[in-house]
Amino acid sequence: MTKNDFIVTPWSVKGDIDYDKLVKQFGTKKLDEKLLKELKSITGGTHHYLRRKIFYSHMYLDEVLKDYRKDNKFYLYTGRAPSGPVHLGHMIPWIFTKWLQDNFDAHLLFQIPDEEKFLFKKDLTLEETRKWAYDNILDIIAVGFDPKKTHIFLDTEYAGHMYKHAVQVAKKINFSTIKSTFGFDNDKNIGEIFYTAMQSVPAILPSVLEGKKTRVLIPCAIDQDVHFRLTRDVAESLGYYKPATILCRFLPGLQGMSGEGKMSSSVESTAIYTTDDAKTVKNKILKYAFSGGRDTLEEHRKHGGNPEVDVSYQWLTFFEEDDAKLEKIYKDYKSGKLLSGELKMILVDKLNSFLAEHQKRRKEAEKIIEKFMLRD
């Protein structure tokens, strides 16, 4: 599979993704230097996800920042559809969302659409998605969100507050639009067709909660923006602002994006889970992480490795915050000074340090779930 035939939908990501082409396909905009300077001016700094263009595209972020300059605060909204354990790929938008919450003092609506996976996966029951929802919530809380300003809810449990808004959205979107937007065939169940209306609701709720039109910024992976394209199409006719998005690239699976696409909860060889112990992390990285090294030690020392395709280096662009350290790793690997096995161990140490702290907070989260939950 080449960059010309990659697949990116809200439910499937495969191939070697051309992110510039994806921007054109999805009709989003690139984060330009003007917007990045505006973000830095407001926050006093930049997240390494912005500096490295991991978050690289947006819709209506400029409008959110312009209103923020006028003392009009905005809400954040992101989510997690539960069908299995959380892996590090899921964490990327959440880590950045926390940075936004901290720097903009923003309330966060965190949607757990437990009905989505039930509707779209034939082998999942509602009981299973609910179980995974409460397991995944521990990981969400462990990111470190402010409990006073973070509101987590399951769609099946908060539907009383959501449903009347969902049907208002649904009435504005016809069946042919859903079919053409998502490429649905006639074999889809009617829950799959209706689902986008439920995912639109947290973009509306801030205006309901505040009693006035309130902007919403949604940090998420770029595959999810298609849902909010439909929300934007109908929002103004319902009296709300169009939701803004800030969109990120995918953390590649351990075997590289040209293989199975992004990391998957159901394919262990592509993923590091947040509950993996140090030994498991080491074994997975050493066994599965795609290497950009040469075939022999002699060739590697002479010609150097290729960090552009090496998964360990690519992951370090997400998890190593220090730009100087990352640059040294890049140069040493490209020159042949740093070997593939050594690069993998740098990543192993980085991930195990990250996960040790996360797992402590995850354990503590069991005691404070209700501080975060919205209930009907």
C-alpha positions in Angstrom: 0.0 0.0 0.0 1.4 3.4 -1.0 0.7 7.0 0.0 -1.7 7.1 -2.9 -4.0 4.4 -1.6 -4.0 4.9 2.2 -7.3 4.7 4.0 -8.4 7.1 6.7 -11.9 7.0 8.2 -13.2 7.4 11.7 -13.2 3.5 12.0 -10.2 2.4 9.8 -6.7 3.8 9.3 -4.3 1.9 7.0 -1.3 2.6 4.8 1.5 5.2 4.7 -0.5 8.4 5.2 0.1 11.5 3.2 -0.9 14.1 5.7 -0.8 17.0 3.3 -3.2 15.1 1.0 -5.4 14.3 3.9 -5.8 18.0 4.7 -7.1 18.6 1.1 -9.3 15.5 1.2 -10.9 16.5 4.5 -11.1 20.2 3.7 -9.3 21.3 6.8 -6.6 24.0 7.1 -2.9 23.7 8.1 -1.7 25.4 11.3 0.3 28.2 9.9 3.0 30.3 11.6 0.6 33.2 12.3 -1.7 30.9 14.4 1.2 29.2 16.1 2.6 32.7 17.1 -0.9 33.6 18.4 -1.0 30.5 20.5 2.5 31.2 21.9 1.5 34.8 22.6 -1.4 33.8 24.7 0.1 30.8 26.5 3.7 32.1 26.8 5.1 28.9 25.3 4.5 26.1 22.9 3.8 22.4 23.3 6.3 20.1 21.6 3.4 18.7 19.7 2.9 22.1 18.0 6.6 22.7 17.5 6.9 19.3 15.7 3.7 19.6 13.8 2.1 16.6 15.4 -0.9 18.8 15.8 -0.8 20.3 12.3 -4.3 21.1 11.1 -7.4 22.9 12.3 -10.8 24.3 11.6 -11.9 27.7 13.1 -9.1 27.8 15.8 -8.5 31.4 14.7 -12.1 32.3 15.6 -11.7 30.6 19.0 -8.5 32.6 19.8 -9.9 35.9 18.5 -12.9 35.5 20.8 -10.6 34.5 23.7 -8.7 37.7 23.3 -12.1 39.5 23.9 -12.4 37.6 27.2 -14.9 35.1 25.8 -13.8 31.7 27.2 -14.3 28.4 25.3 -14.9 24.8 26.3 -12.7 21.9 25.3 -14.3 18.6 24.0 -12.7 15.3 23.3 -13.6 11.7 23.7 -12.9 8.0 23.8 -15.0 5.2 22.3 -14.4 2.2 24.6 -13.8 -1.2 23.0 -10.6 -2.4 24.8 -7.7 -1.1 26.8 -6.1 2.3 26.3 -2.9 2.4 24.4 -0.4 5.2 24.0 -1.9 6.3 20.7 -5.1 7.2 22.5 -3.1 9.3 24.9 -1.7 11.8 22.3 -4.8 14.0 22.0 -5.5 13.8 25.8 -2.0 14.9 26.7 -2.4 18.0 24.4 -5.9 18.6 25.7 -4.5 18.8 29.3 -2.0 21.4 28.0 -4.8 23.4 26.5 -6.9 23.1 29.7 -4.0 24.3 31.9 -3.1 27.2 29.6 -6.6 28.5 28.8 -8.3 27.5 32.2 -10.9 25.8 30.1 -13.7 23.4 31.1 -13.5 20.1 29.3 -16.4 17.8 28.2 -15.1 14.3 27.8 -17.5 12.1 25.9 -17.5 8.3 26.3 -19.6 7.2 23.3 -20.1 3.6 24.6 -22.9 3.0 22.1 -20.6 3.7 19.1 -18.5 0.6 19.5 -21.6 -1.5 20.3 -23.2 -0.2 17.1 -20.2 -0.6 14.8 -18.7 -3.8 16.1 -20.8 -6.9 15.8 -19.0 -8.8 18.6 -19.4 -6.3 21.4 -22.2 -6.1 23.9 -23.3 -2.9 25.8 -22.1 -4.6 29.0 -18.6 -5.0 27.5 -18.4 -1.4 26.2 -19.6 -0.1 29.7 -16.9 -2.2 31.4 -14.2 -0.8 29.1 -15.6 2.7 29.5 -15.0 2.7 33.3 -11.6 1.0 32.8 -10.6 3.7 30.2 -11.9 6.5 32.5 -9.1 5.6 34.9 -6.6 6.4 32.2 -8.3 9.7 31.3 -8.2 10.9 34.9 -4.6 9.8 35.2 -3.6 12.3 32.5 -4.1 14.9 35.2 -7.1 16.9 34.2 -8.6 19.4 36.7 -11.5 17.6 38.4 -13.3 20.9 38.9 -13.3 21.6 35.2 -13.4 18.2 33.7 -16.8 16.5 33.0 -16.8 12.9 31.9 -20.0 11.1 30.7 -21.1 7.9 29.0 -23.7 8.5 26.2 -25.9 5.6 27.5 -25.9 7.1 31.0 -26.2 10.8 30.1 -28.7 10.4 27.2 -31.4 12.2 29.1 -29.4 15.4 28.8 -28.2 14.7 25.3 -31.1 13.2 23.4 -33.2 16.3 22.7 -30.1 18.1 21.3 -29.1 15.0 19.2 -32.5 14.9 17.5 -32.3 18.6 16.7 -29.0 17.8 14.9 -30.4 14.7 13.3 -33.4 16.5 11.8 -31.0 18.7 9.9 -28.9 15.9 8.3 -30.5 13.7 5.6 -29.7 10.1 4.9 -27.9 10.8 1.6 -25.5 13.2 3.3 -24.6 10.5 5.8 -24.1 7.9 3.1 -21.9 10.2 1.0 -19.9 11.6 3.9 -19.0 8.2 5.4 -19.3 6.0 2.3 -22.0 3.9 4.0 -23.8 1.1 2.1 -27.4 0.1 2.7 -26.4 -2.7 5.1 -25.6 -0.2 7.9 -27.9 -0.4 11.0 -29.9 2.7 11.8 -27.8 3.3 14.9 -24.7 3.8 12.9 -26.6 6.3 10.7 -27.8 8.3 13.8 -24.5 8.2 15.7 -23.0 11.4 14.4 -25.9 13.3 15.9 -24.9 12.0 19.4 -21.2 12.9 18.8 -22.4 16.5 17.9 -24.0 17.1 21.2 -21.0 18.0 23.3 -20.3 20.8 20.8 -23.7 22.2 21.7 -23.8 21.5 25.4 -21.5 24.4 26.5 -23.9 26.9 25.1 -26.7 25.1 27.0 -24.7 25.0 30.2 -23.6 28.6 30.0 -26.9 30.0 28.8 -25.2 31.8 25.9 -23.4 31.0 22.7 -20.1 29.5 23.7 -17.3 28.3 21.4 -15.9 24.8 21.6 -12.5 23.5 20.6 -12.1 19.8 19.9 -8.5 18.3 20.0 -8.6 15.0 18.2 -6.9 12.9 15.6 -7.7 14.0 12.0 -9.8 11.0 11.2 -12.5 12.2 13.6 -13.0 15.7 11.9 -15.5 14.3 9.4 -18.1 14.0 12.2 -17.6 17.6 13.1 -17.8 18.7 9.5 -21.5 17.6 9.6 -21.9 19.4 13.0 -20.5 22.6 11.4 -23.0 22.3 8.6 -25.9 22.5 10.9 -24.7 24.3 14.0 -25.4 27.9 13.0 -29.0 27.0 11.8 -29.6 25.7 15.4 -28.2 28.9 17.0 -24.7 27.7 17.9 -21.2 28.4 16.8 -19.5 26.0 14.4 -17.2 23.8 16.5 -13.5 24.3 16.1 -11.0 21.4 15.8 -7.3 21.1 16.3 -6.1 17.9 14.6 -3.2 15.6 15.1 -1.3 13.0 13.2 -1.4 9.4 14.4 1.2 7.7 16.6 2.2 4.9 14.2 1.8 1.3 15.2 5.0 -0.5 16.3 5.3 -2.1 12.8 5.1 1.3 11.1 2.3 3.1 9.3 3.0 1.3 6.0 2.0 -1.9 7.6 -1.2 -2.2 9.7 -1.8 1.6 9.9 -2.3 3.3 13.3 -2.0 1.5 16.6 -4.9 -0.9 17.4 -6.2 -2.0 20.8 -7.1 -5.4 19.3 -3.6 -6.0 17.7 -1.1 -6.4 20.5 1.9 -6.4 18.2 1.1 -2.8 17.2 0.5 -1.3 20.6 1.9 -0.4 24.0 -0.9 -0.4 26.6 -1.0 2.0 29.5 -1.1 -1.0 31.9 1.9 -2.8 30.3 4.7 -3.5 32.8 8.3 -2.5 32.2 9.4 -5.9 30.9 6.5 -6.1 28.5 7.3 -2.7 27.1 10.9 -3.7 26.6 10.0 -7.0 24.9 7.5 -5.4 22.6 9.8 -2.6 21.5 12.7 -4.9 20.9 10.6 -7.5 19.0 8.1 -5.4 17.1 9.3 -1.8 16.6 10.2 -1.3 12.9 13.8 -0.3 12.5 15.4 2.1 10.1 18.8 0.6 10.7 21.0 -1.1 8.1 21.3 -4.8 7.6 24.7 -5.1 9.1 26.7 -3.3 11.8 29.3 -2.4 9.3 26.8 -0.8 6.9 25.1 1.0 9.7 28.3 2.5 11.0 29.2 3.6 7.5 25.8 4.8 6.1 23.8 5.4 9.2 20.1 4.7 10.0 17.0 6.3 8.6 15.1 8.0 11.5 12.3 9.0 9.1 11.0 5.4 9.0 12.3 4.1 12.3 9.4 3.7 14.7 11.5 4.2 17.8 12.6 7.6 16.6 9.1 8.5 15.5 7.7 7.6 18.9 10.4 9.7 20.6 9.1 12.8 18.6 5.9 12.3 20.6 7.4 11.4 24.0 10.8 13.1 24.3 9.9 16.7 25.2 13.5 18.0 25.0 14.3 19.3 21.5 18.0 19.3 22.0 18.0 15.6 23.2 15.8 14.6 20.2 18.1 16.5 17.7 21.1 14.7 19.1 19.4 11.3 18.8 18.5 12.1 15.2 22.0 13.1 14.2 23.7 10.2 16.0 21.3 7.7 14.4 21.6 9.2 11.0 25.4 9.3 11.2 25.7 5.6 12.4 27.0 6.5 15.8 23.8 5.3 17.4 22.7 1.7 16.7 19.1 0.5 16.2 19.2 -1.5 19.5 20.5 1.5 21.4 17.8 3.7 19.9 15.2 1.2 21.0 16.5 1.1 24.5 16.3 4.9 24.7 12.6 4.6 23.8 12.1 1.8 26.3 13.5 3.9 29.1 11.4 6.9 28.1 8.2 4.9 27.9 8.7 3.1 31.1 9.4 6.3 33.0 6.3 7.8 31.5 4.2 4.7 32.3 5.4 4.4 35.9 4.0 7.8 36.7 0.9 7.2 34.7 0.1 3.9 36.4 0.5 5.5 39.9 -2.1 8.1 39.0 -4.3 5.5 37.4 -4.4 3.6 40.6 -5.3 6.7 42.5 -8.0 7.5 40.0 -10.1 4.6 41.2 -11.0 6.6 44.4 -12.0 9.8 42.6 -14.0 8.8 39.6 -17.2 10.4 40.8 -15.6 13.8 41.0 -15.4 13.8 37.2 -18.7 12.2 36.2 -21.7 13.9 34.8 -24.9 12.0 35.6 -28.5 12.3 34.4 
